[in-house]
Amino acid sequence: MKIRVGHLYPDYLNIYADRGNIAVLAQRAARRGHELQVRAIGMGEAVPVGEIDLYYVGGGQDREQALVAHDLARKADPLREAVEHDAAFLAVCGGYQLLGRFYRGVAGDELPGVGILPLHTVAGERRMIGDVLLHCPWAAETLARLENHAGRTVLDDGAEPLGRVGDGFGNDGASGFEGCRYRNVYGTYLHGPLLPRNPWFADRVLADALAHAGEPTELEPLADELERQAHAVSAERARARGGRY
């Protein structure tokens, strides 16, 4: 089975090795006999509705976000259409912020979002940095990786977070929430990249993409001893910070 991936703005939004998430998905797909076909979707390029199983957007500095935000907003309708037809979507940090309604900077300047996720983000003065341990009740699993952001992301009432923070700051340093999920869309601040140390989550995204491609399946387990060891190291670093909530 070929899994079609649309990588949004890979030349702009790739901070903290976020491109590595694609490499992990490709490797885990290949070990099960599937092929990842990655297509860059850049500035001024149309979103190929119906031709993509998984959209991916990484993080970037404020400058890079400002460069792509208005172009991304012009892609809002086809991206929302794809999501409502069960395409998978993984968005990290700056990309996560732009999936909401808007991002407002310290000076009050506002970047438009695409409105896929029920949230907005406002910049703060203090950066929230360090290892995070995130509990995901919907999957009975944990995520562990790095956060480094100044944005305070506020979820709408009733919106579902990706998880609850055990250790770290999360969306805003106050609510105890991290990330957001809607249908097959996952937004998060976790960098590093995220997927190498969280193989269960990589497989969740992969399974969603496969289902959209026409092969709903329960993925057979892989030998993930090293990945689980790496996850444990990140989780312990997060615990060493002490609980924030």
C-alpha positions as CSV (number, residue, x, y, z in Angstrom):
1,M,0.0,0.0,0.0
2,K,1.2,3.5,-0.9
3,I,0.7,6.2,1.8
4,R,0.5,9.6,0.3
5,V,2.0,12.4,2.5
6,G,1.7,16.1,1.9
7,H,4.5,17.9,3.8
8,L,3.6,21.5,4.2
9,Y,6.4,24.1,3.9
10,P,9.3,21.8,4.6
11,D,11.8,24.5,3.6
12,Y,10.4,26.9,6.3
13,L,9.0,24.8,9.1
14,N,11.6,22.3,10.2
15,I,13.0,23.5,13.5
16,Y,14.5,21.0,16.0
17,A,14.7,18.2,13.4
18,D,10.9,18.0,13.0
19,R,11.6,16.5,9.5
20,G,12.7,13.4,11.4
21,N,9.0,12.5,12.1
22,I,8.6,11.8,8.3
23,A,11.7,9.6,8.4
24,V,10.2,7.5,11.3
25,L,6.9,7.1,9.5
26,A,8.6,6.0,6.3
27,Q,10.8,3.5,8.2
28,R,7.9,2.0,10.2
29,A,5.7,1.8,7.1
30,A,8.5,0.1,5.1
31,R,9.0,-2.6,7.8
32,R,5.4,-3.6,7.3
33,G,5.6,-3.6,3.5
34,H,4.1,-0.1,2.8
35,E,5.6,2.8,1.0
36,L,5.5,6.5,2.0
37,Q,5.2,8.9,-0.9
38,V,6.1,12.3,0.3
39,R,5.1,15.4,-1.6
40,A,6.2,18.9,-0.6
41,I,3.4,21.5,-0.6
42,G,5.0,24.9,-0.6
43,M,4.2,28.6,-1.0
44,G,1.6,29.2,-3.7
45,E,1.0,25.5,-4.3
46,A,-2.5,24.1,-4.3
47,V,-3.6,21.4,-1.8
48,P,-4.4,18.2,-3.8
49,V,-7.7,17.3,-2.3
50,G,-8.4,13.6,-2.2
51,E,-4.8,12.8,-3.1
52,I,-3.2,13.0,0.3
53,D,-3.6,10.5,3.2
54,L,-1.5,12.3,5.8
55,Y,-0.7,16.0,6.0
56,Y,2.4,17.1,8.1
57,V,3.6,20.5,9.2
58,G,6.5,21.1,11.5
59,G,7.6,24.0,13.7
60,G,9.4,27.3,13.0
61,Q,10.5,30.6,14.5
62,D,8.1,33.5,14.5
63,R,9.7,34.8,11.3
64,E,9.0,31.6,9.4
65,Q,5.5,31.4,10.8
66,A,4.8,34.9,9.5
67,L,6.2,34.0,6.1
68,V,3.8,31.0,5.6
69,A,0.7,32.0,7.6
70,H,-1.2,33.9,4.9
71,D,-0.4,31.3,2.3
72,L,-1.6,28.6,4.6
73,A,-4.8,30.5,5.3
74,R,-5.5,30.5,1.6
75,K,-5.3,26.7,1.8
76,A,-7.8,26.5,4.6
77,D,-10.8,25.3,2.7
78,P,-9.2,22.3,1.0
79,L,-7.4,21.3,4.2
80,R,-10.6,21.4,6.2
81,E,-12.3,19.4,3.5
82,A,-9.5,16.8,3.7
83,V,-9.8,16.6,7.4
84,E,-13.6,16.1,7.3
85,H,-13.0,13.2,4.9
86,D,-10.7,11.5,7.5
87,A,-7.3,12.4,6.2
88,A,-4.7,12.3,9.0
89,F,-2.8,15.4,10.0
90,L,0.1,15.8,12.4
91,A,1.1,19.4,13.3
92,V,4.1,20.4,15.6
93,C,4.6,23.6,17.5
94,G,4.4,26.5,15.0
95,G,2.4,24.4,12.6
96,Y,0.1,23.4,15.5
97,Q,-0.5,27.0,16.4
98,L,-1.5,27.8,12.8
99,L,-4.1,25.1,12.7
100,G,-6.1,27.2,15.2
101,R,-8.0,30.4,14.5
102,F,-5.1,32.8,15.0
103,Y,-1.7,33.5,16.5
104,R,-1.3,36.9,18.2
105,G,2.2,38.2,18.8
106,V,3.5,40.2,21.8
107,A,3.0,43.5,19.9
108,G,-0.6,42.6,19.1
109,D,0.0,41.6,15.5
110,E,-2.1,38.7,14.4
111,L,-1.5,35.8,12.0
112,P,-4.4,34.0,10.6
113,G,-4.9,30.3,11.2
114,V,-6.8,27.7,9.2
115,G,-9.4,27.0,11.9
116,I,-9.1,23.2,11.8
117,L,-8.5,23.0,15.6
118,P,-10.7,24.7,18.1
119,L,-8.1,27.0,19.7
120,H,-6.1,30.2,19.5
121,T,-2.6,31.2,20.6
122,V,-1.3,34.4,22.2
123,A,2.5,35.0,22.6
124,G,3.8,35.3,26.2
125,E,7.0,37.0,27.5
126,R,8.5,33.8,29.0
127,R,9.5,30.8,27.0
128,M,8.4,27.4,28.3
129,I,11.3,25.0,27.8
130,G,12.2,21.5,28.8
131,D,11.2,17.8,28.8
132,V,7.6,17.0,29.0
133,L,5.7,13.8,30.1
134,L,2.2,13.7,28.7
135,H,-0.5,11.3,29.7
136,C,-3.0,10.4,26.9
137,P,-6.1,8.8,28.5
138,W,-7.7,8.2,25.1
139,A,-4.9,5.8,24.2
140,A,-3.8,4.7,27.7
141,E,-0.3,5.7,26.8
142,T,2.3,8.5,27.5
143,L,4.3,10.8,25.2
144,A,7.7,12.2,26.2
145,R,9.8,14.8,24.4
146,L,10.8,18.5,24.4
147,E,8.9,21.7,24.4
148,N,10.3,25.2,23.6
149,H,7.6,27.8,22.9
150,A,6.5,31.2,24.0
151,G,2.9,30.8,22.7
152,R,0.1,30.2,25.1
153,T,-2.5,28.0,23.4
154,V,-6.0,28.1,24.7
155,L,-8.4,25.4,23.8
156,D,-12.1,26.1,23.3
157,D,-14.5,24.7,25.9
158,G,-15.2,21.1,25.1
159,A,-12.1,20.8,22.8
160,E,-10.1,17.6,23.4
161,P,-6.4,17.9,24.4
162,L,-3.8,15.5,23.0
163,G,-3.1,14.7,26.6
164,R,-2.6,16.0,30.2
165,V,0.7,17.2,31.4
166,G,2.3,15.2,34.2
167,D,5.6,17.1,34.1
168,G,6.3,20.2,32.0
169,F,4.3,23.3,30.9
170,G,2.1,22.1,28.0
171,N,-0.2,24.4,26.0
172,D,-0.2,27.4,28.4
173,G,1.6,26.6,31.7
174,A,-1.7,26.7,33.5
175,S,-4.5,24.5,32.2
176,G,-2.6,21.1,32.4
177,F,-3.5,20.4,28.8
178,E,-1.0,19.7,26.0
179,G,-1.9,19.7,22.3
180,C,-5.2,19.1,20.7
181,R,-6.9,16.3,18.8
182,Y,-9.9,16.4,16.4
183,R,-10.9,13.5,14.2
184,N,-7.6,12.3,12.8
185,V,-5.8,15.6,13.5
186,Y,-3.1,15.8,16.2
187,G,-1.5,19.0,17.2
188,T,1.3,19.2,19.8
189,Y,4.2,21.4,21.0
190,L,6.5,18.3,21.4
191,H,9.7,18.6,19.3
192,G,12.9,16.7,19.1
193,P,11.5,15.1,16.8
194,L,8.5,13.6,18.5
195,L,8.0,10.2,16.9
196,P,11.4,8.3,17.4
197,R,10.8,8.1,21.1
198,N,7.0,7.5,20.9
199,P,6.5,4.5,18.6
200,W,2.9,3.9,19.6
201,F,2.0,7.4,18.5
202,A,3.9,7.0,15.2
203,D,1.8,3.9,14.6
204,R,-1.4,5.6,15.5
205,V,-0.7,8.3,12.8
206,L,0.4,5.7,10.4
207,A,-2.8,3.6,10.9
208,D,-5.0,6.7,10.4
209,A,-3.2,7.4,7.1
210,L,-3.5,3.7,6.0
211,A,-7.2,3.8,6.7
212,H,-7.6,6.9,4.5
213,A,-5.6,5.1,1.8
214,G,-8.1,2.3,1.8
215,E,-6.5,-0.3,4.1
216,P,-7.9,0.0,7.6
217,T,-5.7,-2.4,9.6
218,E,-4.3,-3.1,13.0
219,L,-0.6,-2.8,12.6
220,E,1.5,-5.7,13.6
221,P,3.9,-4.9,16.5
222,L,7.5,-4.1,15.8
223,A,10.6,-4.7,17.9
224,D,10.8,-1.4,19.7
225,E,13.1,-2.0,22.6
226,L,15.5,0.9,21.7
227,E,12.6,3.2,21.1
228,R,11.0,2.3,24.5
229,Q,14.4,2.8,26.2
230,A,14.6,6.3,24.6
231,H,11.1,7.1,25.7
232,A,12.0,6.1,29.3
233,V,15.0,8.4,29.3
234,S,12.9,11.4,28.1
235,A,10.1,10.5,30.7
236,E,12.6,10.4,33.5
237,R,14.1,13.8,32.5
238,A,10.6,15.3,32.6
239,R,9.9,13.8,36.0
240,A,13.2,15.3,37.3
241,R,11.8,18.8,36.5
242,G,9.0,18.2,39.0
243,G,5.3,18.4,38.4
244,R,3.9,21.7,37.1
245,Y,0.3,21.0,37.9
